[in-house]
Amino acid sequence: MADLAHVNQGIYGPALLEAARTGKHELVGALLDVGTEINYLNEDEDYEEKDDEEGVGTALVQAAMNNHFKMVKLLLDRGAEIDQADSQCNTALMLVACAGRLEMVRVLLDRGANIDLTNGHGGTALAGAAHNGHEDVVRLLLNSGAEIDRYDDDLETALTGAAYEGHLNVVRLLLDRGAKIDHRAGCDWTALVYAARNGHLDMVVLLLDCKANIDHVDMSGITSMIHAAQEGNQNVVKLLLDRGAQVDHPSNGGVTALICAAGKGHGGVVKLLLDRGAEINHVGVIDGVKRTALTDAARNGRIGVVRVLLDHEALVDGLDKDGRVALVRAALGGYGDIIMLLFLAGADPDNKVNTGGYSAKIQEAFRLAREERLARQMQRLIKAA
């Protein structure tokens, strides 16, 4: 009989899930009457790759996710476990909260669903709703006693998740309810770091108005402004500077916002930082290599930024850790236009750090650049004469 029962579950279990998904009350009742396990769980290994949740989880999950309120009541009245988890350890409450099904969340809470259970990643219904921007669901969960600062396996809270995704109203609600504004998630990133890094200007304003720590540093010593500069979020950088962020605050390796912005080619941010007094020849360390804003721009082929830095009188022959100047960095990258630009700005091709050991192609680039500089010098002399 045990084997027969097992076979029947294999046949009727999936049928129960499908009937619950499609709202077929009579069929669900009939399947339960013949002994189908009400908490039958389809543990689909490809669960996370499905576009929908058809055929996975439990009958209760299927009914709840498809807003079949009468079906949910039927299943619960017949003994379905309200907190039965699926193969990813998600309960029906977690799934409907993530999906923004406000009224279904209310029904499950009224029937006694555990509000603070965690899934396989340590996430809660509140975290899922906040991450997906469902403000009304977040409010209901908080009103029902959800723990506001519970964090998952990555140390993320509802606040940091909402900040990362840019859900301004959810962040405002969580802060109004007392969420820890400077909670350190993975890498010691805070809500302000996420908002600045992702360019959520209005959220940065909100967080600063609520006294977020503007000078907070993560585990690498990087501030929110350095993150914003690295991502090219010029408006956020300006806001942070206007609010008192340090323009030359160095990371653990001495890297500043200017070096990060220059290396990424964010010309507008570079100009802004220089106008605010950033040290143009500061030396920092990236990936174990000492660099200046100019050498980093040159090595990455950022000709527009190189022009800006030279216009602001960057030290054209300043050395990095390997004894290489911007001219050599540009040559190693094959950036002929930058080589020309640096020559015209006075880079010394005969400097001992610039000569020897380079390919014929690099030597040819040097030769052409020398000739161009000489030609322009002759043109200036002729014009002056």
Residue pairs with C-beta under 8 A, 6 or more apart in sequence:
5 35
8 34
8 35
8 36
9 36
9 37
9 40
12 31
12 34
12 36
12 40
13 36
13 37
13 40
13 42
14 42
14 55
15 27
15 31
15 36
16 28
16 31
16 32
16 36
16 37
16 38
16 40
16 59
17 40
17 42
17 55
17 56
17 57
17 58
17 59
17 62
18 55
18 62
19 27
19 28
19 31
19 59
20 28
20 59
20 60
20 62
20 63
20 68
20 71
20 75
21 54
21 55
21 62
21 63
21 65
21 66
22 66
23 63
23 66
23 68
23 70
23 71
25 70
25 71
25 74
28 59
28 71
28 74
28 75
29 74
32 38
32 78
38 59
38 75
38 78
38 79
38 80
39 58
39 59
39 60
39 80
39 81
39 84
40 58
40 59
41 57
41 58
41 84
41 86
41 87
42 55
42 56
42 57
42 58
42 87
43 56
43 86
43 87
44 50
44 55
44 56
44 87
45 87
47 53
47 56
47 86
47 87
47 88
48 88
50 56
53 61
53 62
53 65
53 95
56 86
56 87
57 65
57 86
57 87
57 90
57 92
57 95
58 80
58 84
58 86
58 92
59 75
59 80
60 72
60 75
60 76
60 80
60 81
60 82
60 84
60 92
61 84
61 86
61 90
61 92
61 95
63 71
63 72
63 75
64 72
64 92
64 95
64 96
64 101
64 104
64 108
65 92
65 95
65 96
65 99
65 101
67 101
67 103
67 104
69 103
69 104
69 107
72 104
72 107
72 108
73 107
76 82
76 111
82 91
82 92
82 93
82 108
82 111
82 112
82 113
83 91
83 93
83 113
83 114
83 117
84 91
84 92
85 91
85 117
85 119
86 95
88 119
88 120
89 118
89 119
89 120
90 119
90 120
91 113
91 114
91 117
91 119
91 125
92 108
92 113
93 105
93 108
93 109
93 113
93 114
93 115
93 117
93 125
94 117
94 119
94 123
94 124
94 125
94 128
96 104
96 105
96 108
97 105
97 125
97 126
97 128
97 129
97 134
97 137
97 141
98 125
98 128
98 129
98 131
98 132
98 134
99 132
100 129
100 132
100 134
100 136
100 137
101 137
102 134
102 136
102 137
102 140
105 125
105 137
105 140
105 141
106 140
109 115
109 140
109 144
115 124
115 125
115 126
115 141
115 144
115 145
115 146
116 124
116 125
116 126
116 146
116 147
116 150
117 124
117 125
118 124
118 150
118 152
121 152
121 153
121 154
122 151
122 152
122 153
122 154
123 152
124 146
124 147
124 150
124 152
124 158
125 141
125 146
126 138
126 141
126 142
126 146
126 147
126 148
126 150
126 158
127 150
127 152
127 156
127 157
127 158
127 161
129 137
129 138
129 141
129 158
130 138
130 158
130 159
130 161
130 162
130 167
130 170
130 174
131 158
131 161
131 162
131 164
131 165
131 167
132 165
132 167
133 162
133 165
133 167
133 169
133 170
134 170
135 167
135 169
135 170
135 173
138 158
138 170
138 173
138 174
139 173
142 148
142 173
142 174
142 177
148 157
148 158
148 159
148 174
148 177
148 178
148 179
149 157
149 158
149 159
149 179
149 180
149 183
150 157
150 158
151 157
151 183
151 185
154 185
154 186
155 183
155 184
155 185
155 186
156 164
156 185
156 186
157 179
157 180
157 183
157 185
158 170
158 174
158 179
159 171
159 174
159 175
159 179
159 180
159 181
159 183
159 191
160 183
160 185
160 189
160 190
160 191
160 194
162 170
162 171
162 174
162 191
163 171
163 191
163 192
163 194
163 195
163 200
163 203
163 207
164 194
164 198
166 195
166 198
166 200
166 203
168 200
168 202
168 203
168 206
171 191
171 203
171 206
171 207
172 206
175 181
175 206
175 207
175 210
181 190
181 191
181 192
181 207
181 210
181 211
181 212
182 190
182 191
182 192
182 212
182 213
182 216
183 190
183 191
184 190
185 194
187 218
187 219
187 220
188 217
188 218
188 219
189 197
189 218
190 212
190 213
190 216
190 224
191 203
191 207
191 212
192 204
192 207
192 208
192 212
192 213
192 214
192 216
192 224
193 216
193 218
193 224
193 227
194 200
195 203
195 204
195 207
195 224
195 236
196 204
196 224
196 225
196 227
196 228
196 233
196 236
196 240
197 224
197 227
197 228
197 230
197 231
197 233
198 231
198 233
199 228
199 231
199 233
199 235
199 236
200 236
201 233
201 235
201 236
201 239
204 224
204 236
204 239
204 240
205 239
208 214
208 239
208 243
214 223
214 224
214 240
214 243
214 244
214 245
215 223
215 245
215 246
215 249
216 223
216 224
217 223
217 249
217 251
220 251
220 252
220 253
221 250
221 251
221 252
221 253
222 251
222 255
223 245
223 246
223 249
223 257
224 240
224 245
225 237
225 240
225 241
225 245
225 246
225 247
225 249
225 257
226 249
226 251
226 255
226 256
226 257
226 260
228 236
228 237
228 240
228 257
229 237
229 257
229 258
229 260
229 261
229 266
229 269
229 273
230 257
230 260
230 261
230 264
231 264
232 261
232 264
232 266
232 268
232 269
233 269
234 266
234 268
234 269
234 272
237 257
237 269
237 272
237 273
238 272
241 247
241 272
241 276
247 256
247 257
247 258
247 273
247 276
247 277
247 278
248 256
248 257
248 258
248 277
248 278
248 279
248 282
249 256
249 257
250 256
250 282
250 284
251 284
253 284
253 285
253 286
254 282
254 283
254 284
254 285
255 284
255 285
255 286
256 278
256 279
256 282
256 284
257 269
257 273
257 278
258 270
258 273
258 274
258 278
258 279
258 280
258 282
258 293
259 282
259 284
259 286
259 291
259 292
259 293
259 296
261 269
261 270
261 273
261 293
261 305
262 270
262 293
262 294
262 296
262 297
262 302
262 305
262 309
263 286
263 291
263 293
263 296
263 297
263 299
263 300
263 302
264 300
264 302
265 297
265 300
265 302
265 304
265 305
266 305
267 302
267 304
267 305
267 308
270 293
270 305
270 308
270 309
271 308
274 280
274 308
274 309
274 312
280 293
280 294
280 309
280 312
280 313
280 314
280 315
281 292
281 293
281 294
281 314
281 315
281 318
282 292
282 293
283 290
283 291
283 292
283 318
283 320
284 290
284 291
284 292
285 291
285 321
286 296
289 320
289 321
289 322
290 320
290 321
290 322
291 299
291 320
291 321
292 314
292 315
292 318
292 320
292 326
293 305
293 309
293 314
294 306
294 309
294 310
294 314
294 315
294 316
294 318
294 326
295 318
295 320
295 324
295 325
295 326
295 329
297 305
297 306
297 309
297 326
298 306
298 326
298 327
298 329
298 330
298 333
298 335
298 338
298 342
299 326
299 329
299 330
299 332
299 333
300 333
301 330
301 333
301 335
301 338
303 335
303 337
303 338
303 341
306 326
306 330
306 338
306 341
306 342
307 341
310 316
310 341
310 342
310 345
316 325
316 326
316 327
316 342
316 345
316 346
316 347
317 325
317 326
317 327
317 347
317 348
317 351
318 325
318 326
319 325
319 353
320 329
323 353
324 332
324 353
325 347
325 351
325 353
325 354
326 338
326 342
326 347
327 339
327 342
327 343
327 347
327 349
327 354
328 353
328 354
328 358
330 338
330 339
330 342
331 339
331 358
331 362
331 365
331 366
332 358
332 362
334 361
334 362
334 365
336 365
336 368
336 369
339 365
339 366
339 369
340 368
340 369
340 372
342 369
343 349
343 369
343 370
343 372
343 373
344 372
344 373
344 376
347 354
348 354
349 355
349 366
349 369
349 370
354 366
358 366
